[in-house]
Amino acid sequence: MSGIPTLTLLSEEQKFNGNNLLKWTTNMQQLLGSKGLLGYIDGQVTKPSQPTPSTMSTSSSTSPDTTPIYSTTPNPDE
């Protein structure tokens, strides 16, 4: 195994359809918990603050590094 997380795709049965809220919620909690991402829905992972002009690099054309798909430390743009 390469150690790189892959994107999880939901089956049609797992997707929210307007009539399956309880089952969908349970599925999402299990899925997010297995990826270590429950913090995004319970508020433990907070949005990072925007950098101030004094902390930004001198080149404003550079974009911040992207984070891995299941990161618990997003950058401000994500």
PyRosetta script that sets phi, psi and omega in degrees:
from pyrosetta import init, pose_from_sequence

init()
pose = pose_from_sequence("MSGIPTLTLLSEEQKFNGNNLLKWTTNMQQLLGSKGLLGYIDGQVTKPSQPTPSTMSTSSSTSPDTTPIYSTTPNPDE")
pose.set_psi(1, 140.7)
pose.set_omega(1, -173.7)
pose.set_phi(2, -81.2)
pose.set_psi(2, -16.1)
pose.set_omega(2, -178.9)
pose.set_phi(3, 84.0)
pose.set_psi(3, -2.3)
pose.set_omega(3, 178.7)
pose.set_phi(4, -92.4)
pose.set_psi(4, 122.2)
pose.set_omega(4, -179.2)
pose.set_phi(5, -66.0)
pose.set_psi(5, 147.0)
pose.set_omega(5, 178.1)
pose.set_phi(6, -109.0)
pose.set_psi(6, 158.1)
pose.set_omega(6, 178.6)
pose.set_phi(7, -70.9)
pose.set_psi(7, 132.9)
pose.set_omega(7, 179.0)
pose.set_phi(8, -93.3)
pose.set_psi(8, 123.4)
pose.set_omega(8, 177.5)
pose.set_phi(9, -102.9)
pose.set_psi(9, 136.2)
pose.set_omega(9, -179.5)
pose.set_phi(10, -87.6)
pose.set_psi(10, 144.3)
pose.set_omega(10, 174.0)
pose.set_phi(11, -74.0)
pose.set_psi(11, 166.0)
pose.set_omega(11, 178.2)
pose.set_phi(12, -58.0)
pose.set_psi(12, -36.0)
pose.set_omega(12, -179.7)
pose.set_phi(13, -67.7)
pose.set_psi(13, -29.5)
pose.set_omega(13, -178.0)
pose.set_phi(14, -85.5)
pose.set_psi(14, -19.0)
pose.set_omega(14, -177.5)
pose.set_phi(15, -72.7)
pose.set_psi(15, 149.1)
pose.set_omega(15, 177.2)
pose.set_phi(16, -70.8)
pose.set_psi(16, 130.7)
pose.set_omega(16, -178.4)
pose.set_phi(17, -124.9)
pose.set_psi(17, 9.4)
pose.set_omega(17, -179.8)
pose.set_phi(18, 93.8)
pose.set_psi(18, -16.8)
pose.set_omega(18, -178.5)
pose.set_phi(19, -119.8)
pose.set_psi(19, 0.3)
pose.set_omega(19, -173.5)
pose.set_phi(20, -126.7)
pose.set_psi(20, 39.2)
pose.set_omega(20, -173.8)
pose.set_phi(21, -57.3)
pose.set_psi(21, -47.7)
pose.set_omega(21, -177.6)
pose.set_phi(22, -62.7)
pose.set_psi(22, -46.3)
pose.set_omega(22, 179.9)
pose.set_phi(23, -65.9)
pose.set_psi(23, -42.0)
pose.set_omega(23, 179.6)
pose.set_phi(24, -63.4)
pose.set_psi(24, -43.1)
pose.set_omega(24, 179.0)
pose.set_phi(25, -60.8)
pose.set_psi(25, -44.7)
pose.set_omega(25, 178.4)
pose.set_phi(26, -62.0)
pose.set_psi(26, -44.7)
pose.set_omega(26, 178.6)
pose.set_phi(27, -60.8)
pose.set_psi(27, -42.7)
pose.set_omega(27, -178.4)
pose.set_phi(28, -67.6)
pose.set_psi(28, -41.0)
pose.set_omega(28, 178.2)
pose.set_phi(29, -63.4)
pose.set_psi(29, -41.0)
pose.set_omega(29, 178.3)
pose.set_phi(30, -66.8)
pose.set_psi(30, -44.0)
pose.set_omega(30, -179.8)
pose.set_phi(31, -64.6)
pose.set_psi(31, -49.8)
pose.set_omega(31, -179.7)
pose.set_phi(32, -64.9)
pose.set_psi(32, -38.3)
pose.set_omega(32, 177.2)
pose.set_phi(33, -62.6)
pose.set_psi(33, -40.2)
pose.set_omega(33, -179.4)
pose.set_phi(34, -68.3)
pose.set_psi(34, -22.8)
pose.set_omega(34, 178.9)
pose.set_phi(35, -96.3)
pose.set_psi(35, -2.1)
pose.set_omega(35, -177.8)
pose.set_phi(36, 74.7)
pose.set_psi(36, 26.4)
pose.set_omega(36, -173.7)
pose.set_phi(37, -113.1)
pose.set_psi(37, 12.8)
pose.set_omega(37, 179.0)
pose.set_phi(38, -59.5)
pose.set_psi(38, -24.9)
pose.set_omega(38, 179.2)
pose.set_phi(39, -58.2)
pose.set_psi(39, -25.6)
pose.set_omega(39, 178.4)
pose.set_phi(40, -70.1)
pose.set_psi(40, -31.4)
pose.set_omega(40, -178.4)
pose.set_phi(41, -98.4)
pose.set_psi(41, -19.0)
pose.set_omega(41, 178.4)
pose.set_phi(42, -100.2)
pose.set_psi(42, 3.4)
pose.set_omega(42, 174.4)
pose.set_phi(43, 89.0)
pose.set_psi(43, 2.6)
pose.set_omega(43, 179.7)
pose.set_phi(44, -75.0)
pose.set_psi(44, -28.9)
pose.set_omega(44, 174.0)
pose.set_phi(45, -94.8)
pose.set_psi(45, 113.7)
pose.set_omega(45, -176.7)
pose.set_phi(46, -102.1)
pose.set_psi(46, 156.7)
pose.set_omega(46, 177.8)
pose.set_phi(47, -68.5)
pose.set_psi(47, 128.0)
pose.set_omega(47, 179.1)
pose.set_phi(48, -68.1)
pose.set_psi(48, 152.8)
pose.set_omega(48, 179.4)
pose.set_phi(49, -73.6)
pose.set_psi(49, 151.9)
pose.set_omega(49, 177.4)
pose.set_phi(50, -70.6)
pose.set_psi(50, 139.5)
pose.set_omega(50, 178.5)
pose.set_phi(51, -65.3)
pose.set_psi(51, 144.5)
pose.set_omega(51, 177.1)
pose.set_phi(52, -85.5)
pose.set_psi(52, 160.5)
pose.set_omega(52, -179.5)
pose.set_phi(53, -55.4)
pose.set_psi(53, -31.4)
pose.set_omega(53, -178.7)
pose.set_phi(54, -74.4)
pose.set_psi(54, -22.0)
pose.set_omega(54, 179.8)
pose.set_phi(55, -98.5)
pose.set_psi(55, -6.1)
pose.set_omega(55, 179.7)
pose.set_phi(56, -79.8)
pose.set_psi(56, 153.7)
pose.set_omega(56, 178.0)
pose.set_phi(57, -69.9)
pose.set_psi(57, 165.2)
pose.set_omega(57, -178.6)
pose.set_phi(58, -68.8)
pose.set_psi(58, -21.8)
pose.set_omega(58, 178.3)
pose.set_phi(59, -97.5)
pose.set_psi(59, 109.1)
pose.set_omega(59, -178.1)
pose.set_phi(60, -80.0)
pose.set_psi(60, -6.8)
pose.set_omega(60, -178.8)
pose.set_phi(61, -85.2)
pose.set_psi(61, -8.7)
pose.set_omega(61, 179.2)
pose.set_phi(62, -82.9)
pose.set_psi(62, 142.8)
pose.set_omega(62, 178.4)
pose.set_phi(63, -102.3)
pose.set_psi(63, 154.1)
pose.set_omega(63, -179.7)
pose.set_phi(64, -66.6)
pose.set_psi(64, 155.0)
pose.set_omega(64, 177.4)
pose.set_phi(65, -63.2)
pose.set_psi(65, 140.9)
pose.set_omega(65, 175.6)
pose.set_phi(66, -78.2)
pose.set_psi(66, 156.2)
pose.set_omega(66, 179.0)
pose.set_phi(67, -103.3)
pose.set_psi(67, 158.3)
pose.set_omega(67, 178.3)
pose.set_phi(68, -58.6)
pose.set_psi(68, 159.0)
pose.set_omega(68, -173.4)
pose.set_phi(69, -57.6)
pose.set_psi(69, -35.3)
pose.set_omega(69, -179.4)
pose.set_phi(70, -109.1)
pose.set_psi(70, 36.4)
pose.set_omega(70, -178.9)
pose.set_phi(71, -75.4)
pose.set_psi(71, 143.7)
pose.set_omega(71, 173.4)
pose.set_phi(72, -102.5)
pose.set_psi(72, 12.1)
pose.set_omega(72, 175.9)
pose.set_phi(73, -130.8)
pose.set_psi(73, 76.1)
pose.set_omega(73, -178.5)
pose.set_phi(74, -71.4)
pose.set_psi(74, 156.4)
pose.set_omega(74, 172.9)
pose.set_phi(75, -88.2)
pose.set_psi(75, 167.0)
pose.set_omega(75, -174.8)
pose.set_phi(76, -56.4)
pose.set_psi(76, -31.7)
pose.set_omega(76, -179.0)
pose.set_phi(77, -75.6)
pose.set_psi(77, -19.1)
pose.set_omega(77, -177.7)
pose.set_phi(78, -91.5)
pose.dump_pdb("model.pdb")
